[in-house]
Amino acid sequence: MPVERLNLLSSVAILILPVIALLVVLWGYTQPPLPDEGTGAHIFQLSIAALVPVTLLAFAALYVLEHVYYAQQLS
């Protein structure tokens, strides 16, 4: 997978996942209190947990861009 495509995918995911988490929290304000965690809580947890590998992917793509791709272009 090219670095540019990887960077684009991780950038989009880093923007979308927090929005999903925020929307789930806002949706929770419209629901009555639940005795146990509902589906919204699990969606929130999964979207926040998914940010970790996506963020690492973005930094890995940046590292490859700066240390591999640019080094090849200068050679």
C-alpha positions, 0 to 999 in steps of 0.5 A: 500500500502506498504511503500516501494512501495509508496516510489518507486512510489513517487521517480519515479514520482519526477524524471519523472515530472521535466524531462517532464517539461524540455522536454516541455520547450525544445520542445517550442524552436522548435515552432513558438511563439504563441499568446496564451498559447498552449498545451505545457504550460499546460503540463508544468504547470500540471507537475510542479503542480503535483510535490507538492503532489508527494513530500509530498507523498515522505516525508509522506512515509519517516515519516511512515518508520522512525516513524512507520515501524522502531518502529514496527521492534524494538519492 
